[in-house]
């Protein structure tokens, strides 16, 4: 076994590299604990000097969050950009950065003259269309779930979650199986009507369908709490003043949903920009920024300068969308939840709106069922699309269990990555929800210097494609002082700070409806900030908490673009293992694995929602207690006594 000399370790003159790495990780954990203690001491000192009215909890939260965001968001991104202007020997050389910034393949407007547009404009147009479609459908699903008499609403809510609990390339494969040149629908149309198969699916149209299918649930999770939070009393007051249902909906209800609509649009826009799986499967020759960055980093080009330029362009688009949203919502109040009870009921939707909601929700729900029907069937056939004989071999190979000498043996090839994925996801999801909602509370309720800069820093990891995040994490944390590559910590950190912005945006949207007088009343009665947050604010943010938990858990399991760079032999995630199966041509096992993941995620999502519970905004109507008047004989008996 090779060995290295390590002075001062206490293990003798020579020690193995594995032992040295293990001890180094212990030193890193000790150093991180010591640094956290120093940061808390610094925060308490600031509070003693009267910073933020001397509130130690608020000051400590801001200090720790700024340190975490700087370490796990800003530092990796800056390390990637620094590498883009460096030569192999580390010297400054910006030639590649300047040349790529002027590349016409990025900025061309040839689509207006019969050619093709550059990558930047193609990605921007796709993101705008995806965000519009996902927000509209998300609003329709939220209205259908809360304002209509549509049956099976719980099933409808579960149906909207299905697309985000599936690895993205699986949805792409299902679309190809349906609408590809040899797809079921394509061949049926050719047989019945003589329509010649085409390649319309492979391009912007196919990517748009897949992205809307994937990101509508995210918009729904953001909007459902906002739609429920609109006060019924305001709608009833509007109708009392003889406003029609349409006028009430368009002038009262819909404007109060503006924070949710803006945040749903922003998240869908950023998700489309950063999406990697769908363009990789369905893009064909129509590349977008995320796939171009991937090929610039790991392809034959090996051009980090080009990857940095494309990432900066993507950040520019994201920042522009963020600023537009800020300008639109600035100076407006959307508070509808106050300390007063509300026993009213939501006004029924106008008939045209209700029928429009049905017209969008029902066909899209059926389309989603068809997609997932194809996915579930694919795990039970011998060879998906070629040999349709039914078999259980794929599930047996992936998840077989045997007994050896009285002990249970997980002999299936998928068990190792399955348990690792489940463990890391269950650790990362609560951390993501806690950090995200705490950050949202600080941004909405506290005023401190650099608040807007801090909010923008949070969006960096969410805006940059997972491919770039993965590469930047490897570049930043493969060397001291924080050497955590190949460990579970780097995966958890990536998931927490990559998915945290969803909890932040959902928390901001929901908290915009909570009147500040609730916090002020709690503080006036002697509660500190932490008790106010725990007892007053969090119970009213249960939809946002549920959304953050569900999204963080699901993304930790289904993420692929960043994970593929960060996994190791000891910590292999399910998505990277499934990609390996697809590359080896084992499509049946890959689909069987994906199907099991879908079922497991559905069960755990239901458990999350059960643990979080439902938000109660309306005052319960107590049954009337009827007290009978005493009879004359009873009064006579009482007087006698």
C-alpha positions, 0 to 999 in steps of 0.5 A, spaced: 500 500 500 502 506 498 504 511 504 505 518 505 510 522 510 505 526 515 509 530 520 505 531 527 500 526 526 501 522 532 501 516 527 508 514 526 513 516 521 508 514 515 501 513 514 496 511 509 493 516 504 486 514 506 487 515 513 490 521 512 484 524 508 480 521 514 484 525 519 484 531 514 476 531 514 476 531 522 480 537 522 476 540 517 469 539 521 473 541 527 475 548 524 468 549 521 465 548 528 470 553 531 469 558 526 461 557 527 463 559 535 467 565 533 461 567 528 456 567 534 460 570 539 461 576 533 454 576 532 452 577 540 457 582 540 454 586 535 447 585 538 450 588 545 452 594 541 445 595 539 445 593 532 438 591 529 435 593 536 440 589 540 436 582 537 441 577 538 437 572 534 436 576 528 443 578 528 446 571 529 441 569 523 444 574 519 451 573 520 451 565 519 446 566 513 451 571 510 457 566 512 454 560 509 451 564 502 458 567 501 462 560 502 457 555 498 454 560 493 459 566 492 466 563 493 464 557 488 462 562 482 467 566 483 472 561 483 469 559 476 470 566 473 477 567 476 479 560 472 476 563 466 481 568 465 487 564 467 492 560 463 494 553 465 500 556 469 495 560 473 497 567 469 492 572 467 490 571 460 483 574 458 483 573 451 479 567 451 473 571 455 473 576 450 473 572 444 467 568 446 463 574 448 463 577 441 461 570 438 456 571 433 453 564 435 451 567 441 448 573 439 445 572 432 438 574 430 438 570 424 431 567 426 428 574 423 431 573 416 430 566 415 436 563 419 437 561 426 437 565 432 443 565 437 444 561 443 442 567 448 436 569 444 433 562 443 434 560 451 431 567 453 425 566 448 424 559 451 424 561 458 419 566 457 414 561 453 415 556 459 414 561 465 408 564 462 405 557 460 407 554 467 404 560 471 398 560 467 397 552 468 399 553 475 394 558 477 389 554 473 390 548 478 390 552 484 384 555 482 381 548 481 383 545 487 381 551 492 375 555 488 371 549 484 367 543 486 371 539 481 371 532 484 377 528 486 381 534 488 386 530 493 388 526 487 389 532 483 394 535 487 398 529 487 397 529 479 400 536 479 406 533 483 408 527 479 412 531 474 417 534 479 418 527 482 421 524 476 428 524 473 427 529 467 430 525 462 425 520 463 419 525 461 423 526 455 424 519 453 416 518 455 415 524 450 419 520 445 415 514 445 409 518 444 411 523 439 417 521 436 418 518 429 416 511 431 412 513 437 405 510 439 401 517 437 405 518 431 405 511 428 397 511 429 396 518 426 400 515 420 396 509 420 389 512 420 390 518 417 396 517 412 400 523 416 408 522 415 412 522 421 416 528 422 421 531 427 417 536 430 418 534 437 426 534 437 427 542 438 424 548 441 417 545 441 419 539 444 423 542 450 417 547 451 412 541 452 417 538 457 419 544 461 412 546 462 410 539 464 416 539 469 415 546 472 407 547 472 408 543 479 413 548 482 408 554 480 402 550 483 406 549 489 408 557 490 401 559 488 396 554 492 398 558 499 397 565 495 390 563 492 388 560 499 390 566 503 386 571 499 381 574 504 373 571 503 371 578 507 374 582 501 370 578 496 364 578 500 364 586 501 365 587 493 359 583 492 355 586 497 357 593 493 354 589 487 360 588 483 359 582 479 363 575 480 368 577 474 369 584 477 370 581 484 375 576 481 379 581 476 379 587 481 380 584 488 382 576 488 387 576 482 391 583 484 391 580 491 395 574 488 400 578 484 406 576 489 404 569 488 404 570 480 410 574 480 414 569 484 411 563 480 413 566 473 420 568 476 422 561 479 419 558 472 423 562 468 430 561 472 428 553 472 427 554 464 434 557 464 437 552 468 434 546 465 439 541 463 435 534 462 430 536 457 434 540 452 439 534 453 434 529 451 430 533 446 434 539 444 437 536 438 441 541 434 437 547 438 442 548 444 441 552 449 445 555 454 445 550 459 447 544 454 452 549 451 455 550 458 456 543 459 459 541 452 464 547 453 466 544 460 466 537 459 466 536 451 472 536 446 472 544 447 474 544 454 473 551 454 472 554 461 472 561 458 466 560 454 463 556 459 464 563 464 461 567 458 455 563 457 454 563 465 454 570 465 449 571 460 444 567 463 445 571 470 444 577 466 437 574 464 436 572 471 438 579 474 433 582 469 427 578 470 429 579 478 429 587 477 422 587 473 419 583 478 421 588 484 419 594 480 412 591 479 411 589 486 414 595 489 410 600 493 404 595 493 401 592 499 398 585 499 396 583 506 390 579 507 391 575 513 391 579 519 389 578 527 382 578 526 378 571 524 375 570 518 369 566 517 367 567 510 367 563 504 371 564 498 366 567 492 365 562 486 369 563 480 365 566 474 363 561 469 367 563 463 373 563 468 371 556 471 370 553 464 377 556 462 380 552 468 376 546 467 379 546 459 386 547 462 386 542 468 382 536 465 386 535 458 393 537 462 391 532 467 389 526 462 396 528 458 400 527 465 396 521 466 398 518 459 405 520 460 406 516 467 402 510 464 408 510 459 413 510 464 410 505 469 409 500 463 416 501 461 418 497 467 414 491 466 416 490 458 422 486 456 425 492 451 421 499 451 419 500 444 422 494 441 419 487 445 413 489 449 413 482 452 411 483 460 417 481 465 419 482 472 426 481 471 428 489 471 425 490 478 428 483 480 435 485 478 434 492 481 431 491 488 432 483 489 432 481 497 435 475 499 437 471 506 444 469 507 445 465 513 439 468 517 441 475 515 437 479 510 441 481 504 440 487 499 442 483 493 439 488 488 444 492 484 440 499 486 440 498 493 446 502 495 445 508 491 437 508 493 439 508 501 444 513 500 440 518 496 434 517 501 439 519 507 442 525 503 435 527 501 432 527 508 438 530 511 438 536 506 430 537 505 429 540 512 435 544 512 433 547 506 426 549 508 429 552 515 434 556 511 430 558 506 424 560 510 428 564 515 432 568 510 425 570 507 423 572 514 429 576 514 428 579 508 421 581 509 420 583 516 427 586 517 431 592 515 439 591 514 444 594 510 445 590 504 439 586 504 437 587 496 444 584 495 444 579 500 437 577 496 440 577 489 446 572 492 441 567 494 439 567 486 446 566 484 446 558 485 439 557 483 440 561 476 446 558 474 445 551 471 447 545 475 452 543 470 456 549 472 454 549 480 457 542 480 464 544 476 465 550 480 464 546 487 469 541 484 474 547 483 472 550 489 472 544 494 477 540 491 483 543 495 484 546 502 482 550 506 475 546 505 476 540 502 470 536 502 469 533 495 467 526 495 464 526 501 456 527 503 457 534 506 458 537 499 452 533 496 448 536 502 451 543 501 449 543 494 442 541 495 441 546 500 444 552 497 441 550 490 434 549 492 434 554 498 431 560 493 425 556 492 423 556 499 425 563 499 421 566 494 415 561 496 416 564 503 416 571 501 410 570 497 406 567 503 409 572 508 407 578 503 400 577 505 401 577 513 400 583 516 406 586 520 401 588 526 401 580 528 409 580 529 408 587 532 403 585 537 407 579 539 413 583 540 408 588 544 406 582 549 413 581 551 415 575 546 422 575 543 423 575 535 425 567 535 418 566 539 414 570 534 417 567 528 416 560 531 409 561 534 406 566 530 409 566 523 411 559 522 403 556 523 401 561 518 406 559 513 404 552 513 403 552 505 410 555 504 413 550 509 410 544 505 412 547 498 419 548 501 420 541 504 417 537 498 421 541 493 427 540 496 426 533 498 424 531 490 430 535 487 435 532 492 433 525 489 431 527 481 437 532 480 442 530 475 446 536 472 450 538 478 450 531 482 453 527 476 460 531 478 459 531 485 458 523 486 463 518 489 464 511 489 462 511 497 456 516 495 453 515 489 446 518 487 440 515 484 440 519 478 447 518 476 446 511 477 440 511 472 444 515 467 449 510 467 444 504 466 441 508 460 448 509 457 449 502 458 443 500 454 439 498 460 433 502 459 428 497 463 432 497 469 433 505 469 425 505 468 424 500 473 428 504 478 425 511 476 418 508 478 420 505 485 423 512 486 416 515 484 412 511 489 417 512 494 417 520 493 409 520 493 409 516 500 414 521 503 411 527 500 404 525 503 408 524 510 411 531 510 404 534 508 401 530 514 407 532 519 406 540 517 399 540 517 394 545 514 394 552 515 387 555 519 385 562 517 378 562 518 375 562 525 371 556 527 364 557 528 362 554 534 355 550 535 350 554 538 348 552 545 341 552 547 339 554 554 332 552 556 328 557 560 326 554 567 319 552 567 314 555 572 314 549 577 321 549 577 322 556 579 316 555 585 320 549 587 327 553 588 323 558 592 320 553 596 327 551 598 
